[in-house]
Amino acid sequence: MATISLLNAESIEFVNKLASNNQGKSLAVSIGIAKAISAVLPLPSSPVESPEQQYRLTCSITALMLLSRINELVLVDTTTIEAYIRKFYLARYYAAHPPLLLCCLSPATAVQDFFSLQMGVDETLMEALQQHTLRITQYHNSARTLLQELNVTVGGDA
């Protein structure tokens, strides 16, 4: 169980900020935390038949454990964060292991299609990133620091 008294001042400030006015449930917080958690999950060293199944079998339990540790400190939107952790993990997977053939490019999603980002980028995420760029960056960086303080070393790009 995580205890706030063992955290450094920066992490305590982050937790307190999220706890005040129920900010932990905001989409910007969810995206920042999900990105931080997904970044420490290990990717396979070579392509796999089903990246979705790979995530479920090798990373989902760890992701939920990390999310639970944060949720012990401050109430967050676990459902939204879980969904984005999976999307960001799959985006990392496809960046590391691009498909041999491109899917059909459409003008509206050409960049996502070309770089195989369909699994990690949706309209809600794009709008949130555009509207809350600085806040999401701050939440992500604070969540990464918090995970490091909680001694989380799983095997991703920490």
N, C-alpha and C positions, 0 to 999 in steps of 0.2 A: 504494500500500500504506500502510495506517495504521500509525503508529508511536506507541507508548504514551508515549515520552519527550517528545512534543510536546503532550501533553494537560495540562490544568490539574489541580491536586490533587484536586478533586472528581471529575473523570472517572477519574483513575487509581484513586482509592478505589473507585469504582463497578466498574470492570473487575476490580480485585483481589478485591473482595467476591464477584463472580460466579465468578471463577476458583477461589476457595477452596471446598473441599468440593463442587465440580462444581455449584454453584448455578445456573449458566447454563442448565442443562437443566430447571429447574423450570417448571411451568405459569404461576406468577405472573410469572416473568421473561419468559416467552414472550409473555404477554398484554401486559405493559408495553411491551416492545420493539415488538411488532406495532402497538400503538396509536400509538406515537411515529412509526413509519415511515409508517403509513397517513395520518397527519395532514399529512404534507408532500407527499403525492401530489396532483396537480391534478385537480379535478373539472371536468367539462364545464360550460359556462355555461348550457346549455339541456338539456332531456331528450334522451336518445338511445334508439334502438330496443332495444339490448341493453346494459345496464350491465355485464354480465359480459364481453361481447366488448370493450367500451370499456376495461375494466380490463386484459384480456389484451393488447390492441393498444397501449395508450398508457402503462400504468403498471407492468405486471408486470416488465419488464426493469429499470426504475429501482428498484422495490421489492427485487428480488434483488440489485442492485448495493449498495444501502444495507445490506441484511442481510449481505452478504458483507464489507462494511467493518467492521461490528461483529463478525462472526465471526472476522475476522483478529485482533482484539484479545482475544476471549474465546470459547471454544467454547460455542455455544448450540444449541438444538433448532430447526434451520432448517426442518424439515418442519412443525412445529406453528406456528412464527412465520409462515411463508408462508401457511398456511391462514387464520390470524387476520388477517393484513394484508388479504387479499382480503375477508374478512367485514366488517372495519371500514371498508374503502373503500366497499363496497356499502351499509353502514349510513349512511355519510356521504352517499353519492349519493342514497339514498331520503329522507334528511332534507332535502336541498336540492331534490330533484325528486320530491315525493310523487306516487303514482299518482292519476289522476283518479277512479278508483273504488276503494272499499275492498274488500279480500278478505273472505271470510266470517269474522266474529269468532267465536272460540270462548272460552268462559269461562276456560279454562286459559291462553290466550295472548292475551287481549283487548288488553292494553297493547301488546304487540309487534305484533299485527295492526293495531290502530288507527293506530299511528305507523309502520307499514311497516318494522318492525325485524326481521322474520323472517330476513333474510339475515345479520344480524350478531350475533344473540343466540341462543345455544343453551343447553341445560341445563348443560353442562360449564362454560361461561363464567359463567352465573348463579351456580352453586355456588362457583366460584373467586372471583368478585367479592365474594360474601358472606363467604367464609372468610378471604380475604387482601386485604381492601380497602386497608389502609394500605401493605402491601408492594407491591401492584400500582401504587398511586399513586406510591410512591417510585421503583420501577423505571421507570415511564413517564417521570417527570420527569427522572430521571438519564439515560435514553436520549435524551430530547429535547435535553438539554444536550450530551450526547456527539455527537449528530448535528449540532448547531450548531457544535460545536468542529471537527468534521470538514468544516466549511464546506458543509453540505448545504442548499442552497436550490433546491428543485425547483419549487415553485409552489403548494403547498398552504397551509394556514392556520398557517404556522410562527410 
